[in-house]
C-alpha cells in the first residue's frame, strides 16, 4: 500500500510541475499569433453586417402611393416577417430592386443604401433595417455560461457578466478576452476590470456575436490538470481499498 501511495505522490508532483508551465490545455486563447489585436474606438465598435446574419427589413411607403394602389400595401410593410438571410457573398434579395450587398455595412448604412435603391421605383420610401440574430456568447469563469440574446444594438461587458450570474472566485479579472467577428476573420481585445483608469466606454461595449471569455486563474488550472493526472490512480485506489482492508483484517 505504501508503494501505491508513493506512486500517487509521484504523479501529483508531475502534475504540479506541468501546472507551472506557460501553456495549459485547460485555458483557452493562449496565443495571439493568429488573432488580430486592435485598439477599440467609439467609431470602430459599431457592428457591421456579416454573411449569415438575418435582417428585418421594413419598407415604409408614401401614403399617397398606397391610396393609388387601391389600399394594397401597408405604411410599414415587413418584407419578410421571418427575416432575410444574408448569403455567403454578403447579399440579400428584395422585391423590386433585387440583390443588394449589405455585408460590411452598419444597420444605418444598409438602410440608407436600400432606401436609395427603392427611391428609383417608389415615391418617398423609407427603409428600416435591424439585425435579428443579436446575441453574445459568454464562456469561462462565470456562474452561467451560454448565449445572451439582446434586443438592442450594443451591450456593456458589465451587463453581460451580470446576465451570466457574475464572475466565479477563480476568474482572472484583469484580462477579460473579447473576440469580435469581422467580414474576413476576427479581432481580439482584453479588458482589465480591476483598473478603473484603463477602462473607457468603447472598450466595455459589446456588439452582436461577440464572444466574452473569462480566463481561469493558475490555481484553477492546476487543480483541473492535476486531477486529470491523478484520477486514474484515485479509481485504482478505490478499487484496491477493499482488498487491502481484507488483507489487513486477515493478518
N, C-alpha and C positions, 0 to 999 in steps of 0.2 A: 504494500500500500504506500509506503514511504517513497518507493521508486516512482509510482504514478504521480504522487504529489510533486515530486521534483520535476517530473516531465511537464506537468501542467505549469509549474512556476517558470520553467524554461521558455515555454511558448508565450507566457504573459510578458516576459522580458523582451522577447522578439517583437511582440505587439507594441510595446512601449517604444522600442527603437523605430519601428515602422511608423508609429503615430507621430514621431518627431520629425519625419522627413518633410520636405517642402510640398510634395504632392500627395493628395489623398483621393482615393476612389469614391469617398463619400461626398465630398464637396463638389458642387457644380461650378462651371465658368471659372476655371483656374488659369486660363491663358487668354491674352488679349490679341494674340498674333493674327487671328482670322476675323476679328471684330473691330470695326472702325470706332475709334474714340472720337467724340465730337463734343465740343463745348456747346451747351444748350442756351439759346437766347429766347426772348419772348416771341420773336418772329418765327424761329425755326420749330417751335413746339406745336404749331398749328398742324392738325392732321391732314394728310393728303391721301386721296382715294387710291386704293390698291386693287389689282385684279383679285377677283373672288369676293370683293365687298358686295353687299346687297343694298341698293339705294331705293329710297322712297322719292318719287318724282311727282310733284303736284303741279298741274298746269292751270293757272287762273286765266280765264278768257275775259275779253271785254263784254260787259252786259249787253251792249247793243248788238254784238255779233251773235250772242246766244238767242236773242229775240229773232234775229234774221234766220236762225236755224230752226224756227218753229218750236223753240223750247228744248230741242235736243242738245244735250251738253249741260255741264254744271259750271258754276262760277269757279269752284275749286275742284278740279277733276283729278283724282289719284289715278295715274296712268296704269298702274298695276298694284292692287292692294297687297299682294304678296311680296312686292319689291322687285327690282330689276337687278339681275346679277351682272356684275362687271366681268366680262370674259377674260381669258388669259392674255389677250392682246391689249386689254385695257379699255374696251369699247362697250357701250350699251346701245340697244336699238330702240328707237322711239317712233310713234306714229307721225306721219307726215315728213319728218326730217331724216329718218333712217339712222344710220350708225353715227355715233358721236364718241370720240375718245375723251374719257374723263379721268383715267388713271394719271396720277401726278398732280391733280388739281385739288384745291380745298373745296369744301361744300359751296362756299360763296362763288368761287371761280367757276365751278361746274354749273351753278345756277345761272350765272351771267352768260356763259357760253351757250347753254341750251336755249336760254331766252332770246339771245341774238339770232339763233337759227330759226326759232318759231316766229320771230317778227317778219321773216320773209314770207310766211304763209298765213299768219293771223294778224288781226288788228289789236294792238296794245296787249300782248300776252304778258303774263308774269309767271315766273317759274320758281318753285321752292324745291330744294334738294336736301335730303337728310340721309345719313348713313344709318342703316337699320341694325347692323350687327355690331353694336357698340359694346365692347366687353374688355375687361382687363383680367389678366391671369396673375395670381399670387402664389408663389411657391416658397418652400423653405421653412424657416423657423417662425411660423405664425400658428395660432391655435386652430385655424380653419383654412386650409389650402383650397384653392379652386378658382372658379370663374366668377367674376363680379360683373353683372350686367349694369350698364349705366344708361341713363336717359338724358344725358347732356353731352356736350362735345368733349369736355375735359373733366378730370377728377384729380384731386391732390393726392400725394403719396400718403399723407396722414389719414385721409378718408379711406383709402384702400386698405391700410393696415387696420383701421377701426372696423371695417366691414369683415375683415378676416379674424376678428377676435383679439387683436393685439399681438405683440411680439412675445415669444417664449423667453424663458430665462437664458437659454443657450444662444439667443440671437446676437449676431455681430451688428451693433447699431451704428457704427461709424463707416460702414461700407455696404450700403444697400445698393444692389445692382438693378438697373432698369434697362431692359433691352427693347428697342423700338424698331418695328419693321419699316422698311422703305422700299421703293419700287425695285431696286436692284440688290437687295440684301438686307442688312440690319445695322443698327448703330447701338453702342452701349455707353452708359454713363454710370457714375457712382455718386451716391448722396450720403453725406455724413450727418446723421440726425443728432449727433452729440455736440456739434459745433454750430451754434446759432449764427455766428458772424459769417460762416461759409454758406449758409442757406439763402436762397432767394426764390422769388415766385416762380421763375421759369424752371429751375432745377427740381422743384417739388411737383410740377404739373405732369400728369399722365394723360396720354391720348388713347383712343380706342386701339385695341390689340397689343398694347404694351404688356411686357412681362416683368413682374417685380419678383426678384429673388433675394431672400434674406438668408445670408450665409450662417452656418453653424460656427460656434466658437471651437477652439482647438480641443477643449476638454470633451465636447460632444463628439467630435470626430474620433478622438482617441477611444472613448467608450464604445462607439459603434464598431470601429475596426478591431479593437481588442476582443470584443465579443465574437466577431467573425472567426478570429483565430482560436478562441478557447471553447466555443460552443460544441465542437465535436468531442472534446475531452470532458465537457460537462455531461454530455449524453453518455459517454463511456463510463464515467464515474457513477452516474445514476443507475446504469445497468449493473455495474460490478459491485455496487454497495451492498445489496442483499447477500451476495455470495461471500463478501469479506466479513459481514456480520455473522453469517452462519459458521464460517471457519473459526472466527474468534470465540463464538459460544461453544463450539465443539472441543476447543482446547482446554 
